[in-house]
Amino acid sequence: MQTHGRLLDERSRTDFRALYGRMLRHASGLAVAVTRVRLSTLDLAEDDVRRLDSIRVLVAELNALTLDAEARLLRSDPRRAYRIELYQRLLESGRLELRSAPLGGWSPDFSVFLGPDGPSAVLIGFHWFERPYPHRGPAFASIHAGSAARLAADRHAELWEQGHDVGPAVWSILSQAARAGARSG
């Protein structure tokens, strides 16, 4: 798989979700920095994360009310309810760590895919899992390897140190949604 200097846009033949999943299935770790997480559009499956020993996600904006509403919405949809359970299990196992770094700031969003020898690739730009994408006009992302991946991994590590752990709070929100879904089901 070529990962050096590849440019994606909203018209790319391989959409973001398919490419991201393929890259995850070849990685042993993931370091992500996104401005905000929308659970309703985040689409990861067990097969995507099976090989990952570590998933470190930094978010700049995290709204508990929005997260709760999205978790309840997902939980009520039989086709997507598994996502809540998957994210909960990843948090419980310690494989998924979440930190908020509202003062850290970064632009654009990026994901560093890690292999046994360190960073193997970085995907920089839009991180949209569902089509249609949420705005009109071009949406760009690019994939880079080598020194670019190492630079992004180093920057992620710096931001990670500045962040604070929000994993327990997110786990609690997901658990409440699961309990609400169990009561209504």
Phi, psi and chi 1 to 4 in degrees:
 res  aa     phi    psi   chi1   chi2   chi3   chi4
   1 MET       -  125.3  166.6  174.2   44.0      -
   2 GLN   -78.8  129.2 -178.9 -154.7   11.4      -
   3 THR  -131.0   10.9   58.3      -      -      -
   4 HIS   -98.9  112.9 -176.1   71.7      -      -
   5 GLY    66.5   30.2      -      -      -      -
   6 ARG   -86.9  131.8 -180.0  174.7  173.8 -172.3
   7 LEU  -105.3  132.9 -178.4   65.6      -      -
   8 LEU  -114.1  150.7  -54.5  168.2      -      -
   9 ASP  -138.3 -178.5   71.6    1.1      -      -
  10 GLU   -65.5  -12.1   78.0  -75.3    0.2      -
  11 ARG  -101.4   -0.9  -62.9  175.6 -179.1  164.3
  12 SER   -56.1  142.1  -67.0      -      -      -
  13 ARG   -59.6  -48.1 -174.6  176.1 -158.0  149.6
  14 THR   -87.5  117.3  -58.7      -      -      -
  15 ASP   -76.4  167.6   71.7    0.6      -      -
  16 PHE   -56.3  -45.3 -179.8   86.3      -      -
  17 ARG   -59.3  -46.5  167.7   62.7 -175.8   97.8
  18 ALA   -65.4  -44.1      -      -      -      -
  19 LEU   -65.0  -45.6  178.0   66.1      -      -
  20 TYR   -60.9  -45.8 -156.7   85.6      -      -
  21 GLY   -60.3  -42.7      -      -      -      -
  22 ARG   -63.2  -42.2 -172.8  167.0   58.8 -126.2
  23 MET   -66.8  -38.5  -67.9  179.7   72.7      -
  24 LEU   -61.5  -41.6  -78.2  176.2      -      -
  25 ARG   -66.9  -13.7  -71.4 -172.9  -65.2  -83.7
  26 HIS  -104.6   -0.1  -70.7   92.0      -      -
  27 ALA  -103.5  159.9      -      -      -      -
  28 SER  -108.8  -11.2   58.7      -      -      -
  29 GLY  -153.4  161.2      -      -      -      -
  30 LEU  -143.3  134.7  178.1   66.5      -      -
  31 ALA  -126.2  117.6      -      -      -      -
  32 VAL  -121.3  141.6  179.6      -      -      -
  33 ALA  -131.0  111.4      -      -      -      -
  34 VAL  -128.2  149.0  -68.1      -      -      -
  35 THR   -64.0  -46.9  -56.8      -      -      -
  36 ARG  -147.1  154.5   71.6 -173.3   63.8   80.3
  37 VAL  -110.2  130.4  171.2      -      -      -
  38 ARG  -112.5  106.0  -65.0 -139.6   29.3 -123.9
  39 LEU   -57.4  -35.5  -84.2 -179.9      -      -
  40 SER   -66.9  -19.9   59.3      -      -      -
  41 THR  -109.2  -12.5   61.2      -      -      -
  42 LEU   -72.0  122.6 -177.4   60.2      -      -
  43 ASP  -129.8   81.8  179.8   16.3      -      -
  44 LEU  -111.6  143.0  -63.1  177.5      -      -
  45 ALA  -115.1  163.3      -      -      -      -
  46 GLU   -53.0  -43.1 -172.2   75.7   45.5      -
  47 ASP   -62.0  -32.2  -74.7  -14.7      -      -
  48 ASP   -66.9  -37.0  -63.7  -31.6      -      -
  49 VAL  -107.0    1.4  -61.0      -      -      -
  50 ARG   -54.6  -42.1 -179.1  169.0  -76.5  124.7
  51 ARG   -83.7  -11.5  -68.5 -170.5   61.4 -146.7
  52 LEU   -76.1  124.4  -62.7  177.8      -      -
  53 ASP   -84.2  -27.1  -62.6  -37.6      -      -
  54 SER  -147.3  132.8  170.8      -      -      -
  55 ILE  -130.2  110.7  -54.0  165.2      -      -
  56 ARG  -110.9  115.4  -73.0 -173.8  157.9 -174.1
  57 VAL  -115.4  123.7  178.4      -      -      -
  58 LEU  -104.2  133.4  -83.2  165.1      -      -
  59 VAL  -125.7  143.3  -66.0      -      -      -
  60 ALA   -89.1  -36.2      -      -      -      -
  61 GLU  -122.4  122.5  -61.3  172.4   17.8      -
  62 LEU  -137.8  115.3 -173.1   63.6      -      -
  63 ASN  -110.6  116.0 -178.9  -54.8      -      -
  64 ALA   -62.1  -38.7      -      -      -      -
  65 LEU   -66.3  -42.2  -66.5  175.1      -      -
  66 THR   -66.1  -43.8  -59.0      -      -      -
  67 LEU   -60.3  -43.8 -169.6   63.2      -      -
  68 ASP   -62.1  -46.3  180.0   60.4      -      -
  69 ALA   -61.9  -42.4      -      -      -      -
  70 GLU   -68.4  -38.7  -72.5 -172.1  -28.7      -
  71 ALA   -63.1  -42.0      -      -      -      -
  72 ARG   -66.0  -39.2  -70.1  172.0 -171.1  -91.1
  73 LEU   -62.3  -47.4  176.6   70.7      -      -
  74 LEU   -62.3  -43.1  -77.9  177.4      -      -
  75 ARG   -61.3  -31.1 -171.7   69.6 -175.9  130.1
  76 SER   -82.3   -7.3   68.4      -      -      -
  77 ASP  -104.1  107.8 -179.0  -11.8      -      -
  78 PRO   -55.5  -28.8  -19.4   27.6      -      -
  79 ARG   -75.1  -21.5  -65.9  168.9  -62.7  130.7
  80 ARG  -120.8   -3.5  -58.9 -174.0  -56.0  168.0
  81 ALA   -60.1  -31.4      -      -      -      -
  82 TYR   -57.3  -28.2   75.3   89.9      -      -
  83 ARG   -60.8  -42.3  -64.8  179.5 -167.3  174.9
  84 ILE   -61.8  -45.4  -63.5  -62.3      -      -
  85 GLU   -63.2  -41.5  -63.9  161.8    6.8      -
  86 LEU   -61.7  -48.7  172.7   62.1      -      -
  87 TYR   -64.5  -37.1  -54.6  146.5      -      -
  88 GLN   -63.1  -46.6 -126.4 -178.5  -41.9      -
  89 ARG   -62.4  -40.3  -77.2 -165.1  -41.5  -88.3
  90 LEU   -63.4  -40.9  -70.9  168.8      -      -
  91 LEU   -64.9  -45.5  -78.2  164.3      -      -
  92 GLU   -61.8  -36.4  -71.1  168.3   -3.5      -
  93 SER   -77.4  -15.7   71.6      -      -      -
  94 GLY    86.4   -2.8      -      -      -      -
  95 ARG   -71.0  -30.3  -70.6  171.9   51.6 -151.1
  96 LEU  -104.9  122.9  172.1   58.1      -      -
  97 GLU  -120.4  137.5  -62.1  174.4   87.0      -
  98 LEU  -123.9  132.0  -64.7  169.7      -      -
  99 ARG  -132.7  147.4  -72.1 -166.4  179.9 -179.2
 100 SER  -105.4  134.2  177.5      -      -      -
 101 ALA  -132.9   66.4      -      -      -      -
 102 PRO   -63.4  -22.4   21.0  -29.0      -      -
 103 LEU   -98.0   -7.0  -58.7  177.1      -      -
 104 GLY   -70.9  -51.5      -      -      -      -
 105 GLY    62.5  140.2      -      -      -      -
 106 TRP  -161.9  157.5   51.1   84.2      -      -
 107 SER  -160.3  130.5 -179.5      -      -      -
 108 PRO   -84.6 -176.5   32.3  -34.2      -      -
 109 ASP   -61.8  153.0  -67.2  -15.3      -      -
 110 PHE  -152.7  153.7   63.9   97.0      -      -
 111 SER  -129.7  130.4  -69.1      -      -      -
 112 VAL  -107.3  123.5 -179.8      -      -      -
 113 PHE   -96.1  125.6  -60.9   86.1      -      -
 114 LEU  -107.9  140.4  -54.4  161.7      -      -
 115 GLY  -116.1 -174.2      -      -      -      -
 116 PRO   -61.8  -25.4    2.7   -4.8      -      -
 117 ASP  -101.2   12.9  -61.4  -35.7      -      -
 118 GLY   111.9 -160.2      -      -      -      -
 119 PRO   -62.7  127.8  -13.2   23.1      -      -
 120 SER  -105.0  -29.7   58.0      -      -      -
 121 ALA  -160.2  156.1      -      -      -      -
 122 VAL  -129.5  133.7   59.2      -      -      -
 123 LEU  -107.2  121.2 -168.6  148.0      -      -
 124 ILE  -119.8  130.2  -58.6  168.4      -      -
 125 GLY   126.9 -151.7      -      -      -      -
 126 PHE   -58.7  146.0   73.4   83.0      -      -
 127 HIS  -128.5   69.3  -84.0   57.0      -      -
 128 TRP  -113.3  120.9  -60.7  -31.4      -      -
 129 PHE   -89.9  -21.7  -75.4   79.2      -      -
 130 GLU  -116.8  146.8  -69.1 -172.9  -11.5      -
 131 ARG  -104.3  150.4  -72.4 -170.5 -176.0 -146.6
 132 PRO   -72.4  152.3   26.8  -31.8      -      -
 133 TYR   -67.8  153.9  -66.1  136.6      -      -
 134 PRO   -77.6   14.4   27.4  -32.9      -      -
 135 HIS  -152.9  161.4   78.5   77.0      -      -
 136 ARG   -83.8  155.4  -66.5  173.2  -71.8 -175.0
 137 GLY    91.5 -179.9      -      -      -      -
 138 PRO   -64.6  141.5  -16.4   26.6      -      -
 139 ALA  -128.1  117.1      -      -      -      -
 140 PHE  -111.9  146.6  -67.4  109.2      -      -
 141 ALA  -146.0  153.7      -      -      -      -
 142 SER  -139.5  154.2   60.5      -      -      -
 143 ILE  -117.0  134.1  -55.0  166.9      -      -
 144 HIS  -137.0  153.2  -55.1  -86.5      -      -
 145 ALA  -120.0 -168.8      -      -      -      -
 146 GLY    60.1 -131.2      -      -      -      -
 147 SER   -64.4  -29.5   61.8      -      -      -
 148 ALA   -65.4  -42.2      -      -      -      -
 149 ALA   -65.5  -39.8      -      -      -      -
 150 ARG   -65.9  -42.5  -72.9 -172.7  -63.4  -80.4
 151 LEU   -60.5  -46.6  173.0   64.2      -      -
 152 ALA   -63.5  -39.3      -      -      -      -
 153 ALA   -63.8  -40.8      -      -      -      -
 154 ASP   -64.2  -43.1  -70.0  -14.5      -      -
 155 ARG   -65.6  -38.4  -65.8  -55.2  -62.2  -89.7
 156 HIS   -61.5  -43.1 -173.6  -81.6      -      -
 157 ALA   -60.8  -40.3      -      -      -      -
 158 GLU   -62.8  -47.5  -69.9  172.9   23.0      -
 159 LEU   -63.5  -37.6  -67.5  165.0      -      -
 160 TRP   -59.1  -42.8 -174.6 -100.0      -      -
 161 GLU   -64.3  -28.8  -68.7  -54.4  -45.4      -
 162 GLN   -82.5  -16.7  -62.5  169.4   11.1      -
 163 GLY   -81.9  169.1      -      -      -      -
 164 HIS  -123.4  147.8   59.3  -84.1      -      -
 165 ASP   -66.5  123.0 -172.6    7.7      -      -
 166 VAL  -118.9    6.1  -65.9      -      -      -
 167 GLY   -55.3  -49.5      -      -      -      -
 168 PRO   -60.2  -38.6  -26.9   36.5      -      -
 169 ALA   -66.6  -42.5      -      -      -      -
 170 VAL   -66.6  -41.7  170.5      -      -      -
 171 TRP   -58.2  -42.7 -178.6   88.9      -      -
 172 SER   -61.8  -43.0  178.5      -      -      -
 173 ILE   -63.9  -44.2  -70.1  168.6      -      -
 174 LEU   -63.9  -38.6  -62.1  179.4      -      -
 175 SER   -64.8  -42.5  -64.9      -      -      -
 176 GLN   -62.1  -40.3  -70.4  171.2   10.1      -
 177 ALA   -65.1  -39.4      -      -      -      -
 178 ALA   -64.9  -43.3      -      -      -      -
 179 ARG   -64.3  -41.5  -75.6 -167.0  -61.2  -85.9
 180 ALA   -63.4  -39.6      -      -      -      -
 181 GLY   -66.2  -38.1      -      -      -      -
 182 ALA   -67.0  -37.8      -      -      -      -
 183 ARG   -68.0  -38.4  -77.6 -166.8  -59.4  -89.5
 184 SER   -82.0  -19.1   66.8      -      -      -
 185 GLY   -91.2      -      -      -      -      -
